[in-house]
Amino acid sequence: MKIAIVAPSPVPFTIGGAELLLSGMQDAINNYTSHQCELIKLTTKEDTFWDLIGSYYKFYQLDLSHFDMVISTKYPSWMTRHSNHIVYMLHPLRGLYDTYHLCNSCTELPDQLKTGLVKEILDITEVRIGKVKDVDDLFQKLFQLRSEQDNYSKEIFTFPGPFIRKIIYFLDRWALSYENIREYFSISENVKGRQDYFPPSARVKVIYPPSKIEDFECRGFEYLFTVSRLDSPKRIDMLIEAMRFVPHDIRLKIAGEGSEKTRLMELAQDDARIEFLGFVTENELIDLYANALVILFVPLDEDYGYVTVEGMASAKPVITTFDSGGPLEFVSDLKTGFIVDPDPKHIADKINFFVEHVEEARKMGLLANEKVKNISWKNFAAKLIGKRDTHYQRKKNVLVLATYSCYPPRGGGQQRLYNIYSRLAKKFDVTICSIVENDKEEQKFILGNGLIQICVPQSIEHARCQKEIEGKTGLNLYDILMIDLVERSNAYIEKVKKLADDADIIIFSHPYLFMLKEWLNLNEKIIIYESHNVEYLLKKDYVGVPYSQKVFDIEKEAVERSDIVFTTSDEDKEYLRLLYGIEQNKILVTPNGVDASKIELIDQEERKWLKKEVGLSDRNTILFIGSWHPPNLEALKFIIDGIATKLPECIFLVIGSIKQYYVHEYGKFPKNVLTFGVVDEDEKYELYKLADLAINPMFSGSGTNLKMLDYMSSGIPVISTPTGARGLDIENGKHALICTEDQMHEKIIELLNTELLRDKLRVNARDIVESKYSWDRITRSIIIKLKEIAYT
């Protein structure tokens, strides 16, 4: 079918909840059904009596007979005439319906004003079942009245007033009658239940619309947050008043613009904890939800309330009021938040509870997320158009097993897990279940696009055995010892068993947890081994024969028993084939990547200014980044002994957990080496801005170095050994300088002294990162492969 969604375009135009809903509806029908959908909007004014009449007439005159179906959404769009017309009601003009009493208590014109054309119009509005002829007569008399309005009292044209109210009630009643509408839908139970919105006894189905935003996350629990238009029905002033009864040092962040902003800021001026953020972008909004302790949303009789759904999608509890309307359809008192009297003191009591019981906020937030997780555009389209007309397929359930959490994504492995699986979560239901160190808490995060990260600490017995063995060997064996010791972490095994029962696809990230197959029913499951490196080659020179043999055996079993193997480079693909004798068509190369939208090309002038600010303007700066990993330790030892001592006038910037391991093995750093240890992503990108060039002197290991892509995306010229550049389709002299360890010192001097070469490498490196190594591009190939095997 050809489907038209019809809606008003407000004057002045603003993008609000209705506008996002309408574009989402159109996309949902086009993406999830076999039909074609167009969004048709007509400019709609409603500031005066005659503006509103003109807007109603526009839709009445609209000819959409070339469409097979029309979906109207909001007054006055349902005036459109069509033989196959359904209404998905957002609301009529509330100022003439349920909120009319707030503006005008008069429901009837005085009898002395009911004369001439006014009386004739009122007589038409009394017709119980209107016909097209009645509507035509009404508009004809209205336009005649407009030309003669100087002959009538101005009181007749009061807006909102009783005369326009009678007219609009008649037009809405005619447009929404059983004769004109095939099916009735509503945005919420609250809208469905309002008096006079629908014909008596109409069978109205409620379909909750999702947010246009998809990738909500849950991270911290740091502050109070609300977002909305800053106008009186949203009752932001009640939240500001509530802060007077909150003794804790916690911020209230308020996002949005509106007519009440100045008054609200004056009301809050004595409380430094209250922040007005103004307009925020979609990405900023995601972050604000993600780190909120609780969402505050206390409007008066809200139609629906996207804030509630978005907050709960971010796994946050919501505090609302008994008279808030739409939010009450989602907030369950004591379960997904609190419902209180519309009183600042009562709101403050619940705020104080969450400040003092953060773990309860976390628990309620997870229940809140469960409440709204099925509100999706695919489900929306299926209910609105009919399941038989949709390309409806249940999302396959993907379980990823890992020996570390993907969040926050700091090291290379964490970056890969987070960036691939948060994107995969757009098309699949993805859960990463990680076993983490015993000194960490059990946690559940809702991350990008609904990706779920569950962290279960290893048992005390598991941790004790690991510590004893590492103490005897002097080696970090956390991941390798999983092969023998994971069986001692019963809580983790039980969690994995439960998740695996519901999974369609199980991905083992690294081979070390493949031992879990002994406790899982893998029949009719798709098994994938995700190889970040060829682990046997990576470990064999560092851990000795007994442990390297264990790695070989478990990696061999993971490769052989899996339906597909993901690996990060063509070189690793060949190593796996030679080592374990598997067929090439079983291996999919999924290289490491970079999010070029987050790691932006650094402006050279900004670099110079920042270096001056931190006192480095007269020094050349050289960057190296690395997490704990034997090849990284080897590389850092080479930098300290072979490069830093030869270039004492240069400052070396070392970022990552490799700092602690170097100190443990070799002691202090030279004076020209600045070390920063583990930093968060924002801090890391700021440090990148101080670097004149980066080096990657790797001599062993496999897989692709993510740090190379970080450097190249930032526009930091790179010097690497061939091993450090493995798996990347880059050319020496074009994208980076690739040299032996003996040449690295002279290549650094050459690059520092040749601005033209630095600029060439910067531009070319950024170009190839964007064209070949974006996480979006890499994940697309994984999605295609998984759909190929999971839906056939």
N, C-alpha and C positions, 0 to 999 in steps of 0.2 A: 504493500500500500504506500501511497504518497500521503504523508501526515503533516499537517500544519499545527504548530503550537502558536496560539495568538495571545498577545499580551500587550499591556500599555507600556510606553516608554515615557517615564516621568519628565516633567519640565519644572525646574532645571534637572538635567540628567545626573544621577549618581548611581554608583554600583553598590548595591546593598544585598541583603540576603535573598530578596526576590530575584534580582538579576542573576546571581550565581546559581540559584535553583533552576531558572529557566534554561540557561546554557547547559547545565548539567543534565536536565531532562532531554534536551535535544541530542547531546552526545550519547546518552544512555540508549536512546532508541536507535540511533545510527550504529552504535558499537555492538549492541547486544541483541538486536532483532534483525529480521530480514527486510525491514522497511526502510524507507527514506524519509527523513524528517527535516522540515524547515521551520525556523523560528521567525515569526512575522510580528513585528512590533510597530504600533502606531503612536505617534506623538500625542500625549494626553495631558491636557491642562485641567486643573480642578480647583483653582484658587477662587473662582467666582461662580455664581449661579449659572451664567451663560457659558463659561468655559466647560463646566461639567456637562451641560446639555449637548454642547458641540462634540465633546469626546464620545458620549454615548451614541450620537448619530453617526460618527465616523465608523464605528464598528458595525452598526446596523446596516450601513451601506456597503460594507466590505464583501466582495465577491470572491469566495474561495472554492467555487464549484469544481475547479480543476484538481482539487485534492480529494482523496478518498476518505479522509477522516480529519476532523478538527478537534483540537484539545484547547479549551479556554481555561484561563487560570485565575484571573483577577478582574474585578470590575474595571472598565465596562466591557472587557473582551468577550464575555458570554452573550453579548448582543449580536455577535456574528451568527448569521443564519446558514445552517448546513444540515443535510439529511442524516449525516453520521457524526453527531456532535456529542462529545463527552466533556464533562467539566471536572477539572482537578482544582478545587477551590483553595486559594490562599486566604482570601477574605473579601467581603464587599467593602464599601466605604464605611468604615467603622464609625466615623463621625456622624453618620446618619442612622446608625443602628445601635449597637450596645453601648457606645460612648456618647451618644447624642445628648443625654441628660447632663453631661458635664459642661456642655456649651450652651444649651437652650432647653429650658424646661417646658416650653410651649409646644404642644403637639398638633394644635389646630389653628388655622387662620381665623381671626375674628370674623364673624358673620358679615360685618359691613364691608369687608374687603373681597367677599366672594361674589363678584359681579362680572359681567361681560365675559371676556375670554378666560379669565381666571376661573369662573364658575364652570364654563364648558370643559376646561382642562380637568378640573377636579371631578366632574361627572364621569369623565373617561377613566380616571384612576380608580373609581369605585367599581368598575367592571370586574367581576370576580375571576373570570377566565377570559383573558384578553386574546384577541385575534390580531393577525397582521394588519387588518383594516383599522383596528383601534389604535395600534401603534403608529401607523401612518397618519391617522387623524391627529393624534397627540402631537407628533413632531410638527405637522402643518400649523396647528394652532399655536404651538410654542414659538415658531418662527414669526408668525403674525404678531404674537404678543411682544416679541422683542422689538419689532419695528414700531409698536405703539406704546412702549413701556412708559413713556413720559406722561401718558394719560392715567397711569396707575400709581398707587402709593409705593414708595420705595420699601416699605416694610414687607411687601409681598416677596421681594427678592433678597430678603435676609439670607445669609449663607454662613453656617447651616441654619435652616429655618424650616418651619412646618410645610411650606409649599413645595420646596425642592425635595423635601423628605417624602411627601406623598408621590411625587413624580417618579423618583428613583425607586421607591418600593414597588410601584406598578411595573416599571421597566424591568427590574430584576425578577419580579414574580413571573412576568411573561417570558423573559429569556430563559429562566431556569425551570420552566414548567415541564411536565412529563411529555408534552407534545413536542418540545424542542430539544430535549436532552435525552440521550440514550442511556448513559450511565453517570453516576455521581461518585466522585472521589473527594477526599479531604486530606489536608496536610496533617491534621491531628484530631484526636478525640475532642479536644477543647473547641476547635472550630466546628466540628460536626455537631456538637451539642448546643451551640448558641441559637438563641431564639430568632426565627424568621430568616435564617441563612439559606435553608433549603425548603422545598415544598413539604407540606405535612406528609408523614409516613414514607418519605423518600428513603430508599435503601442506599445508604452512604457507606462506602468502604474507605477506611483510613490507610494511607500509604505514607510511611515516614520517609522523607527525603534525606539522603546522606549529605554531608558537607562536600563542597567541590574539592576541598583539600583531601588528599588520600593518605599522606605519609606522616600521621601523627606519631609522636614518640612520648615515652615516659622516662625521665632521667632523674632529676633531683627533686627535692621537696623543700624549696627555699623561701617562697613568698606567697602572698595572696594575690589572686589575679581575677580581673573581670574585663570584658571587652563588649562594647555596644555603642550605639548612637548615644551621645550625651544629651538626651532630652528627658523631660519630666517622667514619662511612663516607665523609664528604666530604673528610676529611683536610686541613682548613684549616691544621692545625698544621704540615703539611709545607711549606705556602707561607710561613708565618711563619718557619720555620726557614731556608727558602731565602733570605729577605731578609738573613740574616747574611752571605751570600756575594755580595751585590749592593752594590758600593761607590758606586753612582750615587745622586744626589739625585732619586729618583723615588718617588712615592707608590704604596702598595698599598691600594686601596679594597675593602673587604669588605662586601657587602650581605647581609642576612638575619638571622633570629633562630633560636634553638635552645638545646638543653640544654647545649651545650658553650661558650656564649658567654663566661661568666665565666672559665673556664679559658683560653680562647684570648686574652682580653684581658689576662690576667695574663702569659701567655707573650709577648705583644707589647708589654708596657708600657715596655720600654726602647728601643723603636724608634719615634720620633715620625713616621716616614714611613707607618706602618700606621694606617689609619682604619677603624673599625667604624661602618657607616652605619645598622645596624638595618634595620627594614622600610622599603622604598622603594615609592613609587607607580609605576604603569605609565609615566607621563610621565617621572618621575625615572630609571627604569630605561632608557628609550630614550636619555636624555641621557648616562647613565653608559656605556652601550655605545658611543655615538656618538663619545665623546672619549677612549676607551681606546687605549693603544698596543697592547696584546695582552690576550687573555682567558686567565686561568689556570683550569684545571678538571681536578683530579686525584683524582676519587673512586675508590673501590675497586669495581670490577665494577658500574658503573652500568647500569640497565636501558636507558636511552636517552640522557638528558642534554640537556634543553632549552637549557641554558647554551651548549652547543657550537653548536647550530643558531641560536640567537638571536645569539650573537657573530659567527658567520659571515654571517648575514643583515645584520649591521651592518658587513660588509666588514672584519672583524678576524681576524688569525691567532689560533690557539689553541695553547697549550702543554698537553699532557696526558701521561699515562703509559701504559706498555705493558699495565698491568693495569686500565685504567679502564673497559673494557667498551664500552658504547654509543658514546662519543665516537670510538672507533677506526674506526667506520664512516664518519666524515666527515673526520677529520684525516689528511691525507697528509703524511708526514714530508718536510720540506724544501720542500713545495709550499703547503699551506694552514696550516702551523704546524710544531710539533715534537712528536715522541713520544719520551719519555725514560724512563729507569729511575725508579722511585718513590723518588728520592733527592734531598734538598734541594739538594745541590751541583750535580747535573745540571740540575735545574730552574733554578737560579740562572745557570748557564752560558748557557742559552737566553734568559733574561730580559736578561742583559747584552748578548747579541748584538742583540736588538731595540732596546735603548736606544742602542746604538752604530751601528745601521743602520736608522734609521727608514724609509728608502725601501724596504727589504726588507719591513718590516711592511706598508707600503702595498701592495706588489706581491702579497704572499701573501694579504692581506686581500681583494683583488679576485678572486683565484682561489678563495678560500673562499666568497665570495658566489656565484660561478658554480656551485659545488658544491651549494648548497642552494636555488638560486633556483626550482627546480621543485617544491619542497615547499610545496604550497598546499592550502587546504581544498577547492578545486574538484577538484583532482586526487585528493585523499583520498576525496571522495565518489564520484568516478567509479570508483575501484578497489575501494572497499568494497561499493558497491551494484551497480556494473556500468555501463559507459559508455552502454549503450543506454537506461538509465533516468534519465540525467542531462540537464539542460539544458546540455550541454557545448559551449562555443564558445571557440575559441582567442582569447586576448586580442589585439586589434589593436595593431599597433606604431606608435607616434606619435613622430615626430622633430620637435623644435622647434629652429629656427635663430635665434640671437640674437647681438648684438654685445657682450654683456656676460654675466657669470655671474649666476645667480640667488642664489648663496650666498657669503657670508652676506647675507641680505636686508636691505639698509639703505635704498637709495633707493626711490622709488615704483615704478619699473619693475621693480626686483628683487623688491619685495614682491609685485607682481602675478604675475610669473613663478613665484615660489616657491609662493605660496598657491594659485594655480589648478592648476598642473601637479603639485604634490605630492598634491592631492586627486584629480586626474584619474588619477593612477597607481594608484588603487584599482581602476579598471575597465579601464585600458589599460596596456601597457608603454610608458612614456614616457622618452625621452632628450632632454635639452637639450644641444645641441652649440654652444658659444659660442666665438667668436674674441675673444681678450683682448689686452691690451697686450703688447708684446714683452718687457717687463721682468718678466713673470709666468711662472710655471712651468706646464707641461702637467700637468693634474690630472684625476682622475676621482673624483667623490664619489657615494656612495649616500645619498640624502636621504629625506625623508618618504615613507612607503608604497612605497619602492623606486624612487622617482624617481632617475634617473641624470643627473648633471651632468658633462659633459666640457668641459674648457677647453683650447683649443689657442692658443698665442701666435701673433700675426701674425709674418711673417718679418722679418728684419732689413731687407731691401730695402723691404718694405711700410712699416715704421716710419720708415725714413730718408726716403722720399718724402713721407710724411705730415708729418714734422717740417719739411721744406723748405717745403712749401706753407703750413703753419700759420705758419711764421716770416715768410713774405712777406705773408700776409693779416692776421696778428694775430688769427685766429679759431680756435676749437676746432672742428675739422672731422672728428673721429675717425669718427663714424658716416656722414656724407655721403661721405667719401672711400672708404668701402667699395665704393661703386658702381664706381669706377674701379680701385681698388688691391687688392681682395680676390683678384684673379687672380694677384697676386704671392705670396700665402701658400699655397704648394703643399701644405704639410703639413695645413693646415686643409681645403683642397678635397678631398684624398685621404681624410681622415677622414669628411667629409660624404658623399662618394660611396659609401663602404663602408656607412655607416649607412643611407643613402637606399635602397640596394638591398633592404634588409630591411623598410623602412617601408611601412605601408599608408596613413598620413596624414602629410603634411609641412606643418608650420606655420611660416610666416615671421613672426617677431615683429619688427615694424617692417618697412619695405619695403627697407632698404638692402642686404640680402643676397639680394634676389630675382634679382640677376645670376647667382647660382649655378645657376639653371635651365639655363644653357648647358652645364654639366658633368653634369647629372643626367638620368636617364631618368624623366620624370614620367608616362609612359604608365601608365594603370591605377592611379595614385596619386590620393588625394584631397588637393587643395591648398587650404590655408587661409591667408588673410592676417589676422594679428592686428594691428589698428590701435590703438595706445595713444593716439595723437592723430591729427589730420589733419596729417601732417608738413609738407606744403607750407605750410599756413597758419601753422604753428608757426615755420618757418624763414625764410620769405620776407623778413621785415623785418630779418633779422640777417645773412644771408650773401651778399646781393647777387644780381643777376639770373642770372649763369651757374650758380651752385650751386643756387639756388632752382628753376631750370628743370630741373636734373638730378633734384631731389627730386620735382618734379611728374611728370616722365616715368616715373621708377621706381615711384612710388606709383600712377600711373595703370595701369601694366602689372600691378602686383601686384593691384590691385582687379579689373581685367578678366580676368586669367588664373586667378584663384582660383575655387574652387567655392563657398566661403563667405567672408565677411568678418566678423570680430569687431570691434566698436567699443564705446567705453565710455559713450556717451551718445546720446540721441535727437538732440541738436544736431549731434554729429559725424556721425551717420547721414545727416542732411539735407545737411550740407556735402559729404560724399562723393558723395551722389547728384547734387547740383548740379554739383560740379566734374568728375565723371568719367562721369556719365550712366548709372550702374548701377541695376538694379532694386532696389526696397526689400526684396523678399522674399529677396534674396541676402545681406542684412546682418542679423546677429544682435547685438543690444545686450547686451553683457556688462559691466556697470558695474564700477568698482573697488570694493573691499570692505575689510573689516576682520575680524580674528579677535578677536571680543569676549571669547573665553575667555582670551586672552593680554593684551589691553589692557582691564584691568578698570576699573570705575568707581572713581575715587579718593575715598577717604574724606576729608571736609573737616577733621576733627580731625587726621588724619595729615598733611595738607598744612600745617596751622598748626604742628604739632610739627617737621616737617622744615625749614620756613622758619626757625624759631627756631634749630634746630641749626646751620644754615649762615649765620646772621647776617642773614637777610632778613625777619625778623618785622615790621619797621616800614616795609617797602617793598612797593609793589604790583609784581607781576611779570607781564610780558607775553611770550608765547611766539611765535616764528616758526621754522619748520623748512623747509629746502629743500636739494635737491641741486643740482649745477651744471646750470643750465638758463637760457637768456636771460630768460624771464619771471620766474624766481625772483630773478635779479640785479636786474631792474627793480623788483621788489617790495621787495627789501631796501634798495635805494637810496632808495626812497620812505619806508621806515620810518626810516632814519637821518636823512634831510634833513627829512622832513615831520612825523614823529611824535616821535622820540626827543628832538629839540631842544626841542620844545614841552612835553615831559613829563620834565624832568630828574630829578624825584623818583622816577620809575618805573625799574625795572630790566628791560631787554629781554634775553631769553634766545634766542640764535640757535644752532640746531643744524643740522649738515649740511655737506657739501662746498662749499656756497655761500660759506662763510667764506673759503676760499683764493682764490676767484675775485674776491670783493669786494676783498680786500687787494691783489691783483694790479692791479685796475683803479683803485681809489680810495684805497688806503692804510689808515691806522689807523682803528679804531672809536672812537666816543666812550666816555667813562668809564662811562656808564650802560648800555652794551651789553656783555653777557657772551657770548662766543662759545665754542663747544665743538667745532666741526669735526665730523668723522665719528666717531660712537660706535656701539657695538653695541646690539642691541635692548634688553637689560636696562638698560643705562645710559640709553638714551633714555627708557624708561618711568619710571625714577627721576627724571629731570629734569622729566618731565611733572608729577610730583607737586609741583613747586615753583611751577607757573604758576597765577596767579589767573585769567587769561584768555588767549586766543590770537587772533592776527589773521592774515588772509590777503588782503592787498591786491594781488590779481592784476589785471593790465590787458590781458594778451594770452595767447595759447596756446589749446589745445583739450584735449579729454579731461576727465577728472575728477581733481581733486586728492585724492590719498590722504591727505594731511595733514589735510584737513577731517574725514575719517572717524576718523582717529586722535584728533583733538581731541574729537570728539563722543562717541566710545566711552569716553574717559577721563573724561568729564564736565567738560571745560574749556569754559566759555562762549566762543563764537566770534563774532568780527566779521569779515565778509568783504565784498569787493566782489561784484557780480553775476557777474563773470567767475570769481572764485575759487570761487563756489558752483555753477558750471555743471555740468549733468549730475546734480545731486542733487535729489531730490524733497523739498526742505525749504522751510518757510515763514518769512518774515521775522517776527521777534518771537515765534515759537513754538519753533523749533529753533536759530536763530542770528539775529544782527542783520546784515542785508544793506543796505549803504549805498554811496554814492559815495565817491570818495577825499576830497572836500571835507568830507564828514560824519564821516569816521572818527575824527578827533580828539575831537569832541564825543560820539560814541557810546562811545568808550573811557571817557571821564569818567562818562557816564551809567551804564554797566555797572559800573564800579568802585564807584559810590556807591549802587547799588540791589541789595541782597542778594536781595530777592524775585525780581527779574528773573533774576539769576544762577542761582538755584535752579530756576526754571522752565525755563530753557534747558538746564541740566544734565540734568534728568530727561527732557525731551522728546527731546533729542538722542540720549541713550542708547537710548531706546525705539525710535526710527526706525532706528538703526543695527542693532539686534538683529533687527528685523522685516523690513528691506529690504536691508541691505547686508552681510550675513555672507558670507564666502567660500564657506561650505558651500552656501548658497542659490544664489549666482552660478554656482558650478561645476556644480551640479545641472542647470541649464539647458544648459550646454555638453555635459555627458554625454548628455543626452537627444538633443541635435542630432547629436552624433557617432555615437551608436548608430543613429539614424534613417538616416544616410547611409552608415555603414560596414558595417552588417549587413543591408543590403537588396540 
